[in-house]
Amino acid sequence: MTSDRRPVFTAHDIPDLFNALPTMFGFRPSESVIAVATYGPRRRMGFRMRLDMPAARHADEAAAMMVGHLRRQDAEGVILLAVTEHQDVAHDVLDAVEHQLGSIEPIVIARSDGLRYWVDVPGFPIEGIAYETSDHHLSIVQAIANGQQILPDREALVGRFAPVTGERRAHMIELTAAARTRMLGVLAAADESSDAVGLRELDPLLSHVIGGGTVSDAEAAALSVWVSAITVRDAWWRRFTLDNAEAAFDLMVRVASVVVPPYEPAVLSLAGFAAWLTGDGAQATIAAQRALAADPAYSMASLVLQVVEAGVSPQRFDWTDDLRHAG
C-alpha cells in the first residue's frame, strides 16, 4: 500500500481499536467478529477480516475459517474483536478462535456491545467498561482527511457498487458509445498491439489518481470500454501493485459507480482485485459478486472471489499462473 495515502494510526487502548474498525472496513461493523493480523515486534496491523457473528453452535467452524485465513497470511499475532448485542455468543466464538491459534500470538481479545467492552480475564468488571464510540475519533478523522469514505453499515457499502440509474445512466450510455467509437478508430489506425495502445490510453488515468486527481465521466466511460478488451484488461491489470493499490481501487470504484452495460464485468472485477490488494475483502467480494451478476461466466470475477475466500495473501499472487485462468 502507498504510505502517503493513509496515515499511520497507533491504537493506545481497546476503545481505540473498536473506534478504528470503520477505517479498516469502510463501514462501522455490527454483529461481527473481527481478526486483525499483526506483524513484527511493533505489532504492525495488516490483514483483517470480518465475519457475521455466527450462532454459538457454529463457533468452532467460524474459528477454523478465521485461523486458516490468518495462517495463510503468515500472521505472527492477532487482534480479535467482537461487536454484538449477544455477549454470551461472542465469548464462545472468541474462545474458540483463541483455542485454535496455535503459534499465532493473541495480542488483544475483546468484545463490545457498542457502548461497553469486556475482556475475559480474572478480575475484569462483570458489567464491562463504558467507552465512547465517536465519528470524530482520531483514526476516522485522519482517514476521512485522506479521502477515505466511511459508510454507516455494510448495506451502504453494497450500495456503493449499485448500478447507475436515471438521467446519469442515460448520460453515461451516450459517453460510453462515443468512447467505443473513438476506441475502434484508434485501434484501426494503430500499427501496434491493442494492449500497447490501451496502456497508453489508461496509464495516465492511474497516474493522475495516484497524484490525487479525479477522473471525469468521459474518462470513466473510456476506461470501461478499453478494459472490456481482455488483452488490454490483462496488460493494465498488471499495473495494479501493492504500492498503488489504494489509488487503483479509488479509480476503479469511481468508474464502477457510472459503468453501464455491457462493460460492468471487467470494471467490477478490476475494482474487486484492487480492493483485495488493499486488504479489503469485503469490498472485493461485493465488487466481484456484482461482476458475476452481470456475467456469471466472467472468470476474472470468479478468480477474485476464489482468492478472497481462500484467504490468499496478495504477496503470493502468481501472475503467470493465475492470469492464465482469467477470461
Secondary structure, DSSP 8 states (H G I E B T S, - for coil): --TTTS------SHHHHHHHHHHHHSB---SEEEEEEEETTTTEEEEEEEEE---GGGHHHHHHHHHHHHHHTT-SEEEEEEE-S-HHHHHHHHHHHHHH-TTSEEEEEEEE-SSEEE--STT--TT-EE----TT-HHHHHHHHTT---BSSHHHHHHTT----HHHHHHHHHHHHHHHHHHHHHHHH-SS-HHHHHHHHHHHHHHHHHTT----HHHHHHHHHHTTSHHHHHHHHTT--TTTHHHHHHHHHHHHTT--TTSHHHHHHHHHHHHHHHT-HHHHHHHHHHHHHH-TT-HHHHHHHHHHHTT--GGG--HHHHGGG--
